[in-house]
Structures are given as structure tokens and as C-alpha cells.
Amino acid sequence: MERVRLMSEGNIPCHVAIIMDGNGRWAKKRGLPRLLGHRKGVKALEKTVDHAAAAGVKYLSAYAFSTENWKRSITEVAGLMAIFGRYIGKKTAALKAKHGRIRFAGRRDRLPPSIVRALEAAEESTRDETGLQLILCVDYGGRAEVVDAVKKILASGVDADAVTEDLLSARMYLPDVPDPDLIIRTSGEERLSNFWLWTGAYSELYFTETLWPDFDETALDAALASYAGRQRRMGGRLEA
């Protein structure tokens, strides 16, 4: 299997981030309600978590709900929140049984209290696990993350001349998590949509036409193989 070869060669990215796009289009193509597409998308995430862990990925972040998604209909937002609550409650124990850890990135003040409680309980329950870390980005926005980091710096009274990239990075939502090595976006769209704007500055980008509910082991392996074939310069230049 391609994934086994990549693992043997040490070409697996440490942190894979996914923009899970295309749930609504998947449902529309089948004449189904959008929320059924989101539910199918949860199944795709479950499979991807297992495949990523088996491949040797250490961190998997999933763009589940952006700061802009509040603009969607009240019905869809309420349905998404209900799906989040069920997913977290259902999957925490299953992930913990595989030594996985759940973490959260995003703002918490606009989320329903029941969702915040579920997220915090999942974080606490899996805090000491050492396997794959699943990072759920809920009410997350890259610009909001930078703004919140700046506010923390201002509140600490740091002099403007003392502000550095390292200082700002230390105020991000999850400063101990390594920057994404690979950002995958499904559904054929080719943009970041406000995802990991600071930490993703040098991430490799991979776009696929596959709609998120159809994303499977083969699709993940294709993304990992694409990453393995690239040479990361990080702004530098390879020697001749």
C-alpha cells in the first residue's frame, strides 16, 4: 500500500489540516437536505481520523465551523450544533480507547453552553492520551485568532518594540501544536477561507475535487503521496 511505503520512508506529515468542504453539494446532488450531507461528513471524518492515525499522522485538525458560518440559516446552524454535540459525546470514548486526544480551537463565547461543556469534557477526559491529536476548529477564524493573540499581548502590557513573531505565536489558540505541514481542501475550491492563516504560512496545499462526504482512505493516501513528492523550502532555496 502507498501509505505503508510513505511511512517506511518517513514522508508522513506531522500535522494534517482539512477544510471539509462539499457537504451541502453532496446532499444537493442526491436531492437530500443539507443536514444529511453534514451527517455523512461526520462519517468521513471518523474514517479519516482512523486512517490518519494508522498512517502515522500526529495531529489532525478539522475545520468544522468557521466564524463566518454563523451567517447560515438558523435551521442549519442549529442542526450543525446538534451534530457537534452528538459527535463529541459519541466519539470521545472511542478516540480515547485508541489513545487519541481531542482538542478545540476557536472562540467559545458564541457557542451554546452545552457544546462548550461537551468540548471541555472531551479535552479533559483525553488530556493525558499520547496518540493522534484531533483538533476540532469550531467558531474558528484565522483573522480572529490573530486578533485574539494581539489582545492578549496588549493586556499583558508588552512594549510594542518587544513584539516578535515568536511572542505572537505563543498567544495563538494552541501554541504547542506544530504548524500544519499539509492543508487539504475538498470539493474543488482552491482557497483557505480564513483557516490557519498564521500557522499555515508555509503549509503545503492540496486541493481535490472529491466532496467531503466521499473522502476516504484512498483520497487521504493520494494527498499524503502528493505531500511526500514535494520539496519544502520554507522561503529558502535548495542548494544546487
N, C-alpha and C positions, 0 to 999 in steps of 0.2 A: 504493500500500500504506500502511496505517495507520502502520507503523513509519517509513516514509520521511517522512511528514508530521510525525511527532513529532520526528524528527531535525532537520528543517528549522526547527522551532520551538524547538529547544533544550530539549525537555522530557524528555530521557532521563536516568534516574538514573545517577549515577556508580557507585554500589555497589549491586548487587542481591544479596540473600542468599536462599537457598532451603532450606526444610525439605522434603526429598524424601521425602514420606510416601505410603504406599499400595502398596509393592511386594508385601507379603505378601497383601493383599486382592486385588490384581490377579491373583496366581497362584492364590489360592483360588477365585476366580470361574471360573477355567478348569480347575480340577482339577489344577493343576500344583504341584510342590514350591516352597516359598518361595524357595529359592535361584535358581530360574529367574526369579522376579519381580525379584530383585535384579540379575540379569544384564541383564534387559530395562531396568531402571532405569539401568544404566550407559549403554545406548544413548541413553536420553532425556537424560542429562547431556551426552553428546557433542554431540547436536543442539543443546542449549540453549547450550553454550559457543559454538558457531559462530554461532547466531542472536544471542546477546547481543553478541558482538564486532562483528557486522555492524551492529547497531543503535547502536553507539557506547558501550556499557557498558564502563567501565574496570576494574571489579572485580566478580567473580562468586564468591561464597562458597557452598559446598555443605555442608550438614550431613550428613556421610556416616556417622558413627558417634559416638554420644554416650557420655558417661561411664556412663550407665545401661544402655547396650546390652550391657554385659558380663553382664547378668542373663539374657540369652537363652540358648538351649541351646548346649552345647559345639559341636554339629554346625553350627548356624547361624553362630556366631561364627567358627569355623574356615573355613567357606565364605566368609564376608564378607572375612576377611583374605586369602584366596586371590584373591578378586575384586579387592581393592585392589591387591595385588601385580601382577596381570596388567594392570590398567588403567594403573597408573603406568608400568610398563615399556613398554606399548604406545603410550601417548598422549604421553609426554614429547617424543619426537622430532617427532610430528605437530604438537603445540602450538608447539614451538619454531620449526618451519618457517613458522608463521604469526605469529612474533614474540611468542607468548604466554609467560607466566611462570607457573610452578606454585609455590605456597607452602603451608605447613602450619600449622594452628592446633590446639593441643591438647597433651595430655601425651604423653610418649614412653616413659616408664618401663615401661608395661604392654604396649606393642605388641611383637609379635615382632621380633627384631633384623633379620630380612630386610626387614620392612616399613619400619622406621626407616631402614635403609640405602637402600632404594629411594626413600623420600621425600627424604632428604638429597641423594641423587644428582640427583634431579629438580630440587630447589631450586638446587643448584649449577650444573647444566647450563643452566638458563634464567634465571639471576640477572640477566643484563645485557639481557634482552629488554624491549622497551618497549610491547608490545601489551597485550591484556587479561590481567589477573592472575587466575588461577584459584586460589582458596583452598580447600583441602580440609580440612574440620574433622573430624579423626579423634581419637577418645578426647577429644572436646571437651565441656566443660560450662561454662555461663556462671558458675555459682557457683564452680566450680573455678578458673576464670580469675581471678576476683576474689580468691579465697583465695591463689592463687599470687602475684598482684600485691602483696598485703599482706605476704606473707612476704619478698618482695624488698625492700620498704620497711623492714621491721623489721631485715633482715640488713644494710642499709646504715647503720643507726644514726640514721636521721632522727628528730628530735624530734616527738612527737605533734602539737604545735601547728603544725608546719610541713607537715603532711599536707594536701594540697589535691586537688581533683578532677583538676587537670592532672597532679599528681605521680602519682596512681593510674593515670590514663590512660596515662602514659608507661611504666608497668610491665605493661601488658596484653601479650598474646602478639604482636600485630602493631601496635605503636603508630603506625607510619607509614601504615597503611591507614585511609582515611576511614570514618567511621561508616556503617553501611548506610542508604541512603536508602529502600530498599524491601525488605521481608521478605515472601517468598511462601511460603505453605504449601499443599501439595496434599492431596487426599483428603477434604476436608470438615471436618477437625479445625480448631478455632479456638483454638489456644494456642501459646505459644512453645517449650514443652518444654525450657527451660534453654538456649536459643540466643541468643547475643549480648545477654545481659541488661544489660551495662553500656553497650556501644556502640550498642545498639539502643533506647536510652531514648526517642528521638524518631523512630524509623523509622516509615514508613508501612507498614501491614499489609495484605496482600491474601490472601484465602482463596478457594480454588477446589475444587469437588467432584471435579475431574479427578484420577484416581490417577496417581502419578508416572510410571509407565511409559508412560502415554498423553499426557504433557505434551509439546507440540510447538510449532512456530513460532507457530501461531495462538493457543495458550494463553499464550505469552510476550507476544505483541503485546497481548492483552487485559489482561494485568497492567500492561504499560507504559502503555497507554491510560488505565487506571484511575488510575495514579500521576499522569499528566500533567493529569488533571482535578481534582486536589486542590490546596488552598492550605495550605502548610506554615507553621505559626505558631511552632513550636519553643517552646511555652509562652507566647508573646506574644499580641498581639491585633492583628488587622488594623485599619488606620485606616478610618473610615467615609468 
